[in-house]
Amino acid sequence: MKLEIRKIIVLGGGSAGFLAAITLKRRAPSLDVAVIHSSKIPIIGVGEGSTFTLPQYLHGYLGINPSHFHQTVKPTYKLGIRFLWGPRESFNYTFNAQLDARFPGMSKPNGFYCGDNFSGTGLNAALMDRNRVFEKQTDGAPLIHTDVAYHLENRSFAKYLEGAARAIGVRIIDDEMTGLEQDENGIKRLHLESGGTAEADLFVDCSGFRSELLGRAMGEPFVDFSSSLFCDRAFAGGWARGADEPLKPYTTAETMDAGWAWQIEHDHLINRGYVFSSAFLSDDEAAAEFIRKNPKVKDPRLITFTSGVYERSWVKNVVAIGNASGFVEPLEATSLAVICESSALLIETLVDSQFLIHPTARKYYNQTARHTWDSIRRFLAMHYKFNTRLDTPFWKACREDTDLTGAEEIVEYYQTSGPSVMWSHHAMGPTDQFNWEGYLVMLVGQKVPHQVDFTPSIEEAKAFEQFRRKILDRAENAFTLREALDIIRSDHWQWHPDFYRKASRWGS
């Protein structure tokens, strides 16, 4: 039976609810879209990282003015993740090519030349090494690219999105769901704390971990990812940035005794957190380790979670987006990217079907959404399976017991062929958001052994080092993050109208 969609209720605010609502209303203005959320339910105020998907989505697909966004929300830029991980002192994961590339005249892709020195193989990685963010153009302006991400303070981001939703006609209802009624199509109406009710053709569940509609009301089964991702707790905190603490253009991911710690950079605040496994460390022990290594953190807050996904994201007239659909720990900052992808997929499905949804459309939506979650799971699993930095019980268990859940062929290809790119797409399978570049960075970065015996000639090694040095020298003369932000946030800075529209893969 087809489902006609004209009126939509989004249950829950925050970044998921407001991004979904803005997407629906912005792309289909005739839709009646309302967000029901309670101001009594606090937003988890943590620093949040993103991937390059978010700026492209906000400014290219949704048309949110980047100047106003930068002046109001004050995001900082993120070129990638610095991993204190594996046997190297560190290595850089970026959103552009380092190893899935070949310098001119080299006989092998770049990964074959990074045995002892994994630096300067890409501009963004070199910028990270020099604590710089954008090169200088001939007119003295920063040369900004679209393969960079944001660091955000969650509360200010959600507040901005709420205002943006109101501005385009999304109705915001400050209330709380107390009950609901169902019929053969799914949810019939919601009962609200105010005494009223709310009806719609489609309900978008953005109620977070509670998953009020998809999980609780519809009873959709949950698929636990704990065989691949052992962590189920996080302590979050932070401190005011000191004068001796530079503003870094990247997220830091540092190996800890029973998990890892993030560091997210804001203008005047350093946000720090410890993601850990309660099976290997008690809350008290984790808090003690966290504070011992970060003595400036005061009263860290405990967050509990389960990594996993509901079998289907769209059941009858309920679509879950964000944590209501699934959650994985923030090791690759995929949360906001999944929200964007899910929201775009939903509205494009509605528009394509002329707002008459057939079960086949739901089927393929669910298959696509599930592939997204499964690809994230297998990529994160590789971070744990091969990290040899520590020999604590947790990390020994990770190396011995982590379920790669689909990444086995990728690992096998790498172990037999080295950092080759010849058959990478066959090994990786269907389209994967991390691409072969992402897998190579994690495998080469962690020095995972392979069977290819390759030693570059003296001439080739010298040529590769010259390429590396040129990139590092370019980075040396670039803007610091503080310098670039001061320019971008000023009233004099102007964005080209097509800057993000051309980069958006969802259209404009």
C-alpha positions, 0 to 999 in steps of 0.5 A, a space after each residue: 500500500 502506498 503512503 501519501 506524505 503531506 504532513 511530517 512531524 519530527 520528534 526531537 530537536 538537537 542537531 538530528 531533529 533540526 537538520 532533518 526538519 530543515 532538509 525536508 522544508 528547504 527541499 520541499 517547501 509545500 510540506 507541513 513540517 513540525 518539530 516537537 521537542 521539549 526545552 526540559 530535555 537538555 542537549 548534551 553539551 559536548 564538543 563535536 567533530 564532523 567530516 567534510 560532509 557537514 560544511 558541504 551539506 549545510 552550505 551547499 545543499 541547505 543553502 545556509 549562509 557560511 558567513 552568518 554561520 561562522 560569525 554566529 556558531 563560530 566553528 573551528 576548522 578540522 583538517 583531519 584526525 591526528 592518531 596517537 595510535 599504533 607503533 608510530 609516534 603519530 599519523 594523520 588521517 585527512 579527507 583528501 588523498 595521501 596514499 591512494 595517490 602516486 607522486 609523478 615518476 614514482 613506480 608505486 603508490 605513495 603508501 609503499 614509501 611510508 615505512 618509517 616516515 609517514 608525513 608530507 604525503 598530502 597537503 592537509 596532513 602536512 598542514 596538520 604537522 605544521 599546525 597550519 590550516 590554509 595556504 595563502 593566496 596571492 592577495 593574502 587571503 586564505 585558500 579554503 578547500 571543501 575537503 575540510 570539516 568543522 569542530 562545533 560546540 553542540 549547544 550553539 549549533 543546535 540553537 542555530 539550527 532551531 533558528 534556521 528551521 523557524 526562518 523557513 517555516 518549520 513549526 517548533 512545538 515545545 512539548 513532550 510526548 507522553 503516549 501514542 496511538 497506532 493503526 495499520 499504517 504505523 503511528 496514528 497520533 502522539 499524545 502530548 504533555 500539554 494535553 493536546 495531540 499531534 497527527 501526521 502522515 510521516 513521523 521522523 524519530 529524532 528522539 536520540 538513544 531513547 528511540 521512542 518511535 522506532 525502537 519502543 513503539 514499533 519494536 524494531 529489533 536492535 543489532 548490537 555491534 559490541 563484537 566489533 566495538 567494545 567501548 560502551 562508556 565515555 567521560 566528557 569534560 574540558 577546560 579553558 584554553 591557556 595562552 600556551 595551548 595553540 588552537 589546532 586544526 585537527 581532532 586528536 585521538 589518543 590511545 588509552 588503557 581501555 579505549 581512547 581519548 578525543 581532543 576537540 578544539 574550540 576558540 577558548 575551550 579544549 574539549 576532552 573525552 575518554 571513550 572506554 569499555 566497562 568490561 575492562 575498566 570501572 567508571 572510577 578507574 576510567 575517571 582516575 586515568 582520565 583526570 591523571 592524564 588531563 589534570 585540568 578537567 574538572 568533574 567529567 560527565 559520564 555518558 553511557 551508550 551501546 554501539 549498534 543499529 536498528 535492523 530497519 530505519 524506516 518502518 511503516 510511517 516512522 523513519 528514524 534519523 540520528 541516534 534513534 536509528 543507530 549509534 557508533 562511538 565517535 572515533 571517526 566523527 561520523 554522527 553528523 555525516 550520517 544525519 545529513 546522508 539520512 536526511 537527504 536520502 529521505 527527502 530525495 526519496 519523497 520527491 522522487 516518488 511524488 510523496 507517494 511512498 511504496 514499500 519498495 522505496 522503504 526497502 531500498 532506503 533501509 538497505 542503503 541506511 544499513 550499508 552505511 552503518 555496517 561500513 562504519 562498523 567495519 572501518 572502526 573495527 580495523 582501528 582496534 584490531 591492529 593497534 599495537 601501542 599498548 598491551 593492556 588487557 583491553 588492547 590484547 582483547 581487541 587484537 585477538 577478538 575484534 570482529 572485522 565484520 566484512 573487512 576481512 577481504 580488505 585486510 587480506 588484499 592489503 596483507 598480500 598486495 601491500 598499499 596497492 590501489 590496483 584492485 582496491 575497489 573490488 576488495 572494498 566492495 560497494 561504495 564506502 564513505 571512507 574510500 580506499 584512502 581511509 583504509 590505507 591510512 589506518 593500515 599503513 599508519 598502524 604499520 600492519 605488515 604485508 608480504 610485498 618486498 619492495 625497496 625503492 632505488 636510491 634515486 626514487 627514494 630521493 625523488 620521493 623525499 623531494 616531493 615530501 619536502 616541497 609539500 611540507 615547505 608549502 605548509 610552513 608558510 600557511 595561515 594558523 587556524 587563529 589567523 584564518 578564523 579572524 579573516 573568515 569571521 570578519 565583515 570583509 570576508 565574502 564567500 563566492 556564491 557557488 563555493 559550496 554548491 559546486 562541491 555538494 554531491 546532493 545537488 543544489 
